Amino acid sequence: MSGKNNGTIDVSQIAALARLEIPAGQTEKLQAEMEAIVGYVEMLSELDVDGIEPTAHAVDRVNVMREDVATQPRSRQDMLANAPATVDGELVRVPRMLPGEEETA
């Protein structure tokens, strides 16, 4: 989403998509800040980066891997004993994430 709708960003639409409540009086400030960020990114896109190798990190990263050794698997009861809550002693109960979801158990 580039936010280019007549040169402005629709903060209420972004807030709705992100399921955020914006306090009254903060919409204009947030819109100005978001437009400044988009403007900065657009300014960066004007840079000549021909011949520059893309990088994801400033320094080389190396995975540190442990040796893969087979061990006895833990029982379901042992694993569920660490869960904060369970459903019928068989599943891990997790908090509801989206409004309107119905609890099934």
N, C-alpha and C positions, 0 to 999 in steps of 0.2 A: 504494500500500500504506500504509494508515494505521497499521498496527502495533497495532491494538486487538484483541488476543487476550487476553481477561480482564485488560485493562489493562497488559499487558506486551508487549514487542517480542521476537520470536523471532530472536535474533542468529544462531543457527546456520543458520536458513533463509535469512536475508538474506545471510550469508557464502557459503552454497552457491550462491545465485542470482548473486552477484557474483564467484564463483570465487575467494574469498579464504580464506586460512588464518588463523584467529585463534589467536594463541599461548595456550597453557594459562594459565589464571588471568586472562585479559584479558576473558573473556566477560561477567562480571558488571559490570565497569567500563564496558565498551562499551555494555551494555544500559542502564545508568543514564544515560550520556551521551546516548544516542539518545532515551530517554524524556524527558529534560530538553529536548531540542530539539523534540520533538513537542509537549510541554507549552507551550513558548514560542510555537510556531506556533498552537496552539489559543488561547492567550491573545490573540494578535494578531487572530484571527478575530472576537473580541468587540468590536473597535473599530468605532465608527460612522464609516464612510467615505462616507456619502451626500454627494453634491455634490463629491466630490474626483475630479478627472480622473486616470485611470490614467496612469502614466508608466513607461517602460522605462529611461530614463536621466535623470540629474539635469540635464543640459544638452542643448540641441538638438544633434542630429548631422546632418551633411550629408555625403553621399557625394562623394568626390573622384574623378571619373572622367576617364580619359584619353580622348583622341580615338581612335575606332575606325578604324585605318588598316590596310588590307590589305597584307600582306607575303608574301614567299615562305615556304611552310611548310618546316620542318626535315625532313630525311630521317629515316627510321626508324633508320638506323645511327647518325646523330648523336645522337638522343635516347637510344638504348640504350647509347651509349658513356658516358653519365653514370650509368647504373645500377650499383649495387654488385655485382649478380649478375644473370645472365640464364639463361633456359631455352632451349637450342638456338639462342642468338643471336637469338631472335624475341620473347621475352616477358621482362618484369621479374620476377625471383624475389623473393618477399617471404617473411618469416619465418612459420612456422606460428603461428597465433593461438589455436586451440582444441585442447586435448588430444584425442588420438584421431584427428585428421585424418590421412589418409594422403597421402603425397606422390605426386602423379600424374606427375611427370616426373623 
